Amino acid sequence: MSQKQIINWYREIKQALPQLGHWQALNVALYSLGIVAARHSAPSRVSEKLSCMGKPMTVQRRLERFLDNGRIEVGGCCEAWARWLLKHWQGQRVVLLVDETKLGQHLSVMVVGVAYQGCCIPLAWWCYPPKQWPLGQVELIRTLLERVARALPPGTVPLVQADRGIGCSPALVRVIEALGWHFLFRVQKSTRLKTAQGKSYPLGTLVKPGESWSGRGQVFKKAGWLTLSIHLIWEQGYRDLWCLITNDPTLCGQAYAQRFWQEVSFRDLKSDGWQWQASHIFTPDHAERLLLVMTLAYALTLMAGSLALAQPDTFPVAKRSQSRPPFSLFRLGLRLIDSLPLNTALHRARLALARPPLLHFSSSQSVGP
């Protein structure tokens, strides 16, 4: 890796995160490119790939000082990053995915990301000790969503998706509606549906394996019964069903398949890619800064994958043997980076990140319930 390559990436980061000072942005560029090269996020491992910047121990201490730098306000960086990235979604449907991930018993992280080609690019996040939400779960999610709201292109109305651990909350439903957005949440099978005739049934009793049902009704009795659209989907061969609620009557329940893209991205950040779980960085504020550089490294790799997918004749790593790519977008990006000189691959990916080709898989190509 050359210093020229780092400087070019530094210039892109200064555009995306203008509030960072010169040295802060340079360290973000250095760390994020090092993660791509090392396939690891621990400073000790990343520093071994940055010999152009000095001895490994010297570079490692530099990266550790970056993680310890309390002057880097991650909330503001998230908002700036979301604004820079989402401008490329102008005129398109933005699907925001919300979920919590954990690093063993050490750390929990709430993440709001944007669905992108079978993956999810983090936009805003908050790290904290397990089960110790600093603001209460709903208030924490509201804070993250408001950061993203300030970054959205004008006129954009996102769709927010969440699993039943988060979505089974009338308080969160009201937060989304207060923002003027749409939601598609999975809820528990025990959630009761009140029909127009005044009868009440648990959602899980209304369909059998291989069946589906959609309609209008009221849910959340303790919240005063909220009138919403309901989708019940039990695909043949699955042991469980989707019980879905939404305030968008035009939305089909199959759109919920995109929610699983966030699980894919968590694996990419951990065991399939950046080895986040092995970083041993569990102090919440340090972890938030680490996730910032991992996110930039992840976005850069996904855009390399997008480039390979859009130009399979130029980049044969994406050639299809069937109707879909043989690898995930993330793996395609890594394969492109491995197949070309690192400087060339990352230069092409950097250009793609500035003008990402927004291709989208259909929900039928996503994992099931």
Order of alpha helices (4+ residues) and beta strands (2+ residues): alpha-alpha-alpha-alpha-alpha-beta-beta-beta-alpha-beta-alpha-alpha-beta-beta-beta-beta-beta-beta-alpha-alpha-alpha-alpha
